[in-house]
């Protein structure tokens, strides 16, 4: 059951990452119990937070995230899946939301001139949204670390959804505007 739960959560986070601005998948994730497959039938199971919240056995893995700070804009975008993974994983973190006018000063302080950035308690800065999401997933038991093929499938879907998000975002670009038609 935990395998299907991990895959479903990863897929949900990937979908949220790609489409959260349009369909607000994160609200569904946090408010509804999850359905899991059970020999051809579906039944409600515990919520994500109940299934994946840090347990005493996970404390050494989750401790690397203790006191972390996520920096992103005040919109869902690429940072929302990371916010969700941290929250679902039971990690207390600082959610630093950069106002757009302040971005010019923040940009040079980031590893790749982009956000999101996850700063760990030791000062390490982790960048690139999907990489950070996988890192958080590994340390909160939300990513199937011990099943390489399953992990690859999760990564594959995350990449496909990234491509889909780019396609959706580009729809209509290059079409004449109202002013150009007149």
Buried (B, 14 or more C-beta within 10 A) or exposed (E): EEEBBBBBBBBBBBBBBBBBBEEEBBEEBEEEEBEBBEEEEEEEBBBBEEBBBBEEEBEEBBEBBEBBBBBBBEEBBBBBBBBBBBBBBBBEBEBBBBEEEEEEEBEEEBEEEEBBBBBBEEEEBBBBBBEBBBBBBBBBBBBBBEBEEBBEBBBEBBEEBBEEBEEEEEEEEEEEEEEEEE
